[in-house]
Amino acid sequence: MDFLNEVKNHYILTDGAMGTYYGQLYQVPGRMSELANTSKPDQIEKIHAAYIEAGAALIRTNSFASHANTLAGMPLHQCEQREEVLRQIYDNVYRSYMIAKKAVLNSGRRVFIAGDIGPVPESGATQEEEIMAQYKAMADALTDSGAEIILFETFADFRYIFPVISYIRPKASPVIMASFCLNKFGYTKSGLSAAEIIKTANESGVIDVIGFNCGVGSAHMAEIVKNLDLGTMPVSIVPNSGYPDLIRDRNVYQENIGYFCDNMADIAKMGVNMLGGCCGTAPEYIRSLSKVLETCKDNEDKIFDMRRHFAGTKEHGEVDKSRNPFLNKLNKGEKVIAVELDPPHNGHGDKLIQAAALLKNAGADLVTLSDSPMGKMRADAMMTGANLQYRAEVAVMPHVSCRDKNVIAMGSAFLGAHMNGIRNMLVVTGDPVPAGDRNIVTGVYDFNSIRLMNYFKQLNREHFPDDPVIYGGALNYNRTNIDKEIERMQKKCDAGADYFLTQPIYSDEDIERIRYIKTKIHTKILCGIMPLVSYRNAMFMKNEIYGIHVPDEIVARYHKDMSREEGEETGIQIALELAEKLKDVTDGYYFMAPFNRASMICKIMAQLNV
């Protein structure tokens, strides 16, 4: 297609913002421009025409937010007429292309059209299947409309981009553009750096143009770009005009055309192929930017030949995990011992520190700390871990739940944890908020466990390659389809997980399931052992905790009239028997101290045959 030749050898000027300019023209607070594809197509055509008249050589279809949340007012899984909503998505995207095509034909100019696909919103209740169904509807509409360029715009990672490209390719061969939204430090909300994005795109073999848009203004974008090795692929840079103020429920951007164009001229000299505007820009920005690019064209060949001279060349090395004692012991084939304690619910940590000190002296390799299990408030696991590490001088492994923190809070917590010497973590999706609390407590779930691991992986590569955080995942060995669980484990391994911890194991059947898993995947597994301390405790675990199988013969070893000492001694003996059965299967033991009774675990460790 001639577009690729054009963009590889010359500057291409794109249009500016659709959504913010639509709101500015028609004063409809909160109304998405995509809804006008059906109700007011002439308004959208008028905006396209304005950008073309201003000098844009490429316009984007008005389909960025053509998903269920916009068109149906709710996520797809909440829609009763799911197929009808998918049809609406298809129709809306198809109409957007036809409106753009009409604007180009009426202009009489040579203008490229990029079919725009924006990210579908996700939450903890969202399933990958419903997300992909919407992306497929968008892709079908664009390929059926004859789109020769498809743009994935304002994405945070490649998670859905590559599967959608694979879906498109058997039916059509459009030019694929992918553009990512960065913060002022050069990272997406999923933790990908600009450098990693360019590297991945260049190595993918399926993306033709890579770029960055939205998120930051032109000055911050210039700072990010000047430190990048742009590679050999065409690069698109489309920043916001600046940063908005919220006035009467509407984002309002300061007009700064001269400042914006000065920064864009600097970016053009860095070897960028395509430039334009995102939120806050309007046709006047594009008109002025067109004049700026005209002055650059005399030196165009020199600029593109000098791309690597202007860009940085720093490569990110491999992560060095050799300094981690826990992982080193695990990889040597020695049995490791991790013991779980619960952070206090009242803010008083002295007893926890005493328990951790006991476990360290008994030979535990590290203490793990649960992160508000069952959705109940306790002291923060990472902060508690930092306190234990300092006061008890014991290595810690805080659990990290995706339930409670958004991307910003999660990243901040990780950086703080690393500053405080924490080098081991267990990444879990997290128990849901209890049903009775959901009217006042909201589960966040910006991540699931696999996505959070990928975030960790990127943080390690970018910030801590010489002293990374080592992390593991949870293994649900009781899943009905065990091969599906193994498939999920492999995804976690690919995301950097070095080991897995299981739920408590009590039965021979469960031990055999672990043995089967070990034959299917190469990884380290620490098998969970939680001593039961009374008849009531055994009955509770058997009848009220989903996914844990406590056999009748285990319960039968307890009775209602046992003393505390008798109950603990029975729990210790059962734990030792399970540890012996697991000896040739497990890579280590993950003891869960019931009610933080560390002394029980110390007695088990003293008799453990490892």
N, C-alpha and C positions, 0 to 999 in steps of 0.2 A: 504493500500500500504506500502511496506517495507521502502520507503523513509521517511515517517513520524516517524516510529519507529527509524530509523537511526538518523534523525536529532534531535529527542528528547533526545537521549542518548549519542550521540557522536558528535564530531566536523565534520562538512562538509566543505570542501574547494571548493569554486567556481572558475570559470575562472576569467580572468581579462578583460580589455577593448577590445571591438571589433572595434569600430569606430576609436579611436585614433591609435590603433595598425595597423589597415588596412591602414590608411593614412601614417603611418611611413614606412610600408613595400612597398607600391606600389606608394607612392609619387603622389597622385592624389588630389591636393588641392580642397577642397569644394565638392568633390564627396562623396556621402553617400554610406557607405558599403552595405546598403540594395539593391542598384541597381545591385550589383555584384551577387546576388542570381540567376539572370537570365543570365547576360552577362559573369560572371567569377565564376561559382560555385566552381571550384577547388581552387580558392584563399581563399574562405570562409572555405572550408573544411580543407585547410592547417592550417588556424588559429585555428580552433577547435582542430585539431590534436596536435598542439603545446601546447595548454593549457592542454590537456589530458596527454600528455607526461610529462608535468611539475608537474602533480600531482592533477589536478582538478578532483573532484568527481562529480561535477555538472557543466554543460555548459549551456549557454543561447543561444537560437536561434538568428540568425541575422535578427531579425524582429522588433527591437525597434521602428524604424521610418518608418514602412511600412504603411504610410498613403498617402492621396491624395497629400499633399504638396511635398512629396518626389517623389512619382511615377508619378504624372501628372504635377508636377511643380507649382501647384496652389491649393487653397482650393477647396473642393468638390463643393460648390455652384457656383463656376466660371467655372466648367467643363461642356461642352456641352453634353458629353456622360457619364452621371453620373453612369449608370449601368456598363458600360465598365470599369470605374475607380474602382468601387467596386469589379469587377471581378479581376482586376489587383492586388488589395490589397489581396484578397483571395489567388490568385496564388502565390504571393510573400511570404506570410506567410507560406503557405503550403510547398513551395520549401525550405524555411529556415529550417523547421523541418526535411525534408528529407535529407538535407545536413548534419545537425547535427547528425541525426541517422546513416548516412553512416560513419561519422567520428568515432562514438562510435563503430560501428560494426568492422571497420577496425583496431581499437586499440586493440580489444580483451579484454578490461577492463570493469569493472562494473562501469558505469558512468551514472548519471541521466541527463535527458534533461528537461530544463524548457522552455516552449513556452513563448517567451517574447512579452508583449504588452506594448508599451510606450504611453504617452499621445498624443492625437491628438491636434494640435495647434488650438487655438481659437482666434477670434477677435470680434469686435463689430457687424460685419455682419454675424457671424456664428450662425447657428441655432442648437439647441440641437438634432433635428432629423438627421441632416447630420453627426453630431459627432457620435451619436449612430449607425448610419448605418455603419460607418467605424469600430467601435469597434465590431459590430456583425459580419462583414466580417472576421475580424481577429480571433474572437472566433470560428467561423464556421471552418475556416481553421485548427486551432489547434485541435479542437475536432475531425474533420474528419481525421486528420493525426494520431490520436491515442495518443495525448499528455496526459501524466498522471500528469504533473505539469504545471500550468499556472501562470506566474509571471507578475503582474502589476508593472512596474518598473519606478522609477523617477517621481512619481505622487506628486501633491501638496495637494490633498484632496480626499475624498471618493465619490465625486459627481457622477462620472461615474462608479466607481469600483463596487459598490453594484448593480446597474441596470444590468451591464454586467454579474455579477455572477448569478443573477436571470435568465438571458437569457440562461446561460450555463447549469444550474443545471438540467432542465428537460431532457437534452440530454446526459449529461455525469457528472461524479463526480470526476474531477481531484483535486489534492491538489492545494489549492489556496495560493499563496504567494503575498504579497503586500509590496512594498518598496517605501519609500518616500524620496524626495530630501530636505535637510535642509540647512539653512545658518549657519554661525558659532555661532549664538545665539540659535540654536536649533528650528528654525521655518521654515515652508514651505512658499512659496511665497503667499499662500492663508491665511497665518496667523495661521495655526495649529501648535501647539507645539508638540515636540516629545512625551511628556508625554500624551497629549490628543490623539495622534495617537495610542499609545500602548493601552490606556484605551478603545478606540473605537473598536479596532481590537479584543481585548480580550472579549468584550461584544457582538460582532457582531454575533457569532455563525456560520459564513460562511467563515472566513479567518483562515487559518491553520498556516501560518508563517508570521510574521510581520518583517519589517526591514527598514534600511536606506541606501541609496547609493547616490553617486555623491554629488555635492554641495560643500563639504568641504574635506580637506585632513585628514590624519590619526590622527594628533594631536588634531585638533578641534573635530573630531568624538569621540576620547577617552574622552575629557572633557564633551561632551554631554552625552555619555553613562554612565559615572560613577555617574551621578546625577539622573539616572532614576530608577524607579521601573519597572523591565522588565516583571513583571507578570508571568504567567505560560505558555504562548505560546512560541514556538521556535522563536528565534530572529536572524536575518541576518544583518550583518554589512559589507558594501562594499564601502569604501571611495575612493576618488580619490587619486592619488599618491601625489598630492600637488595642487598648483595653477599655471595655465599656463601663458606663455608669448605668445604674438601674433607675430610670425615671418613669413614674406612672406605669409600673409593671412592664416596661419595655427597655431592652438594652439599647443605649444610645452611645454612639461612638463620636469622639471629637474629630472634627474635620482637620486633616493634617496632610493634604495632598503633597505639598512640597517636600516635607520631611519623609514621607513614605517613599516618594520617588527617588530621593537622594540615596536612601538605604537600598532600594531595589537596584539602582545603578551600580552600587558596590557589589551586590550579589551577582549581577550579570557578569561582572569582571572575574568572578571566581570560577567561571566555566559552567554556569547553569544554562540549560537549554530553553526552559519554558518558565515564564513569569506571569503572575496575575495577582488578583486580590481575592481575599475571603471576607469574613464578617466585617461589616463597617465600610467596605469599599463600595463605590458607585461608579456609574459611567465616567464621571469626571476624573476619577483616579486612573481609569484605563486609558482615557484620552491623553492625560499627562504622561503616563508611563509609556505610551506609544511613542511620544516625542523623545523621551529619554532613550529608548531602545534604538531609535533612528540614529542617535549620535554614537551609539556603541557599534553599529554595524560596519563602520569603516575598519574597525579592528577585530571583527568577528572571528576570522580565521586564526589570528594570533591568540585570541582569548581561549578558543577551544583547544589549540595546540598546547597552551600553557596550563591546562586544567590542573594537572598533577603538581605543577610548580606552586600554584596558589593554594592548593588544598594540603592539609596535613597528611602524613603517611603513617601515623601511629597504628600499629597492629595490636590487638588484644591477645595476650598469651593464654595458654592453657592454665586452668586452675590447679594449684599445687595443694594437695590434701595431705601431704606427708607429715605435717606438724601436728596432726590430731591424734592423741594417744588412744582414744576410744576406737577410732576407725582402724588405726594401725594394729591394735590387738585383735580386732574382729577379722581383719584381712589376713592375719597370720594363722588363723584357724583356732585361736584360743577362745575359750568360752568367756563371754563378757556377761556382766551382771548389771542390769539397770533396775532401779527401784522407784516406783511411783509413790509420791506423796501428794496430798491435796493442799493447795494454798489455803490459808485461813479465811473464813468468812467474816471475821470480826476485826481484821487489821492487826492482830497481835501475833507476832511471828516467833517468839522465843521458843515455844515448844517445837515448832517446825525446825528451827536451827539445831536444837538438841537432837531431834530425830535424825537429821541429816548427818550430824557429827557421828552418831552411833553407827549409821550405815557405812560411812566412809571408813571408820576404824575396823568395821567387820569385813571390809574388802569389796564394797560396791564400787563399780567403775564410774557410775554417775547416778545422780538422782533426777528423775523426771518429774515434771510438775504439770498437772492437768490444768486446762484452760477453761474454767467455768463449766464443768461437765453438766449435762442435762439442762443447759441454759440457765443455771442458777449462779448468782453473783458470788464471786470470791476475789481475793486479791489477784491482781494481774500476774499471770504466770511468768512473763519475762522479767518484770521488776522484782518479783519474789525470787526468781532464779539468780538475778544479779546480787541480791542481798545475801542469799545462801552462799554463793560462790565467794563473796567477800568475807562473811563472818564465820562460815563453817569450813571454808577452803575446800569445798567439794565441787567437782565438775557437775554441771547441770544440763538438762535437756528440757527446756520448756516446751509444752505443747502449744501450737498456734492454730486457733480455730478461725475459719473464714467467716464465721457468723457475725462477729461483733464490730469489726473495724473496716472502714472503707479503704480504698487504695492508698490515700494520703496517710492515714493513721497507721496503716500496716507498714508502709515504707519507712515512716518516721520511727516506728518501734524497732524495726530491724536495725536501722543505723545506730540507734541508741543502745540496743542490745550488744552489737558488735563493739561499740566503744567501751562497754562494761565487761568485755571479755567472754561473752557467751559465744560458743563455737559449735554447739549442737542443738538441733531443734527437731521436733516431731510435727509434721504438717498434717492437719486433719480438716475435713470440711466443717465438722462441728455439729453437735446435736441441735435440732430446731428449738426455737423458743417454745416453752410449754404453752399449750392451747389456751389456758386461762389467763396468760399474760400478754397475748398477742394484740389486745386492744390498746396496750400502753407501751409495749416493747416491740421493736422492729428488728428482724434479722437482716443483716446487710448483704452478705454473700456477693461482694464484688468479684470474688474468686471462688472457685472450688479448689480442692486440694491439688489437682494436677496443674491448674493455671498458676496457683500460688508457688508451686515448686519451680515452674518455669521462670517466675518472677525472681525467686531466690537465685536460680541459676544465673540469670542475667546480672543481678547485683553482685554476685561473687566474681563474675568475669570482669565487670566494669570497675568495681571498687575494692574487692578483697582477693585478687588472684593468688597472692602469696600467703594468705591466712584466711581461707574461706570459712563460712558457716557450713557444717556438715548436717544434712537433714535426712530424715527417714519418713516413712508413711505407715498408715494403718492398714492391716490386712484383715479383711472380713472373710475368714475361712469358712464360715457357715452359709455363705451365699448359695442360693439354690442352684444356680448355674456357675459352678466353680471355674469353668474355663473362661467365662466372662470376667470373673474376678482376676484371673491370671492375665487376661488381656489388659485389664486396668492397671495391674501391677507393672506390666511392661511399659505402659505409658508413663508411669511414675518413675521407673528406672531411666527412661529416655529423658525425663525432666530433671534428672540428677539425683534421685533418691538412692542412697547407698545401702539402706537396710529397711526392714519392716518389723513392726511390733504387732502382735496378735492380741485379740481379746482373750480372757481367761479360758484355759483348756481344762476339761475335767474328764473327758471320755476317750476310750481307745479309738472310737470311730473318728473323733476329731484329730487325733494324732495321725491317723492314716491319711486324712485329708491334707495335713501339712506335708506328709511324706510325698503324696502325689504332686502337690504344688512344687516341691523342690525338684522333682524330675522334669518339670516343664519350664522352669525359669531359673536363670543363674543370678541369684541374689542372696543376701544374708537375711535370715529370719530369727528374731528373738521371740520365743514362745511365751505367752502370758500365763502366769500362775498367780492366782489370788486365793490365799488361804481363807476358808470359811471358819467363822469363830463361834457359831452357835446354830442350834436347830432353826431358830427364826431367820438367821442370816442365810442359811442354806435354802430354806423355803422361799425366801424373797428372791434370791438369785435364780432359783429354778422357775418361779412362776411370774416374775414381774420384769425381768430384764430380757428384752428381745435379743435374739441372736446368740445367746449363751445357753449351752446344753449341760445341765447338771443331772447326771444319771441318778436313778432311784437308789442305787447301791451306795452312792456318796451320801445322799441325804440320810439313808438308814444308819449311818455311823454316828449320827447325832441324835440326841433326845432332848425333850423339853426341860428336863430337870438337871441338866449338866451345869456344873459350876463354870465360871469364866476360865479357870485354869484348865479344866477338862476340855472345854470347847477349843481353847487355843492349842492344846497339845494334839487334839484330833486333827485340827487344821494343819499343824506342822507336819504330822506324819503323812497325811494325804498329799501335801505339797512335795515332800521328799520322794514319795512314790511316783508322782507325776514327773518330777524332774528326772528320775532314773529312766522312766519310759521314754522321755523325750531326748535323752542324752545323745542318741545316734542320729537324731533328726534336726535338732535345733542348733543354731550358731551362738546362742546365749540365752539367758533367762531374764524375763521381764516380770519382776515381782511387783504386785500391787498390794501395798500395805493396807489391810482393812482398818478403817477408822484411824489411819496414820499410826498404827501400832508397829513402830519400827523394831521394837525388841523381838517381836515374832519373826520378822524377816532375818534379823541377826542370828536367831537360833537356827533357822533353816540353813542359812549360809554356813554356819559353823559345822553342820553335818553334811553339807552338800558334797557329793563325790564328783568333782570336776577335774 
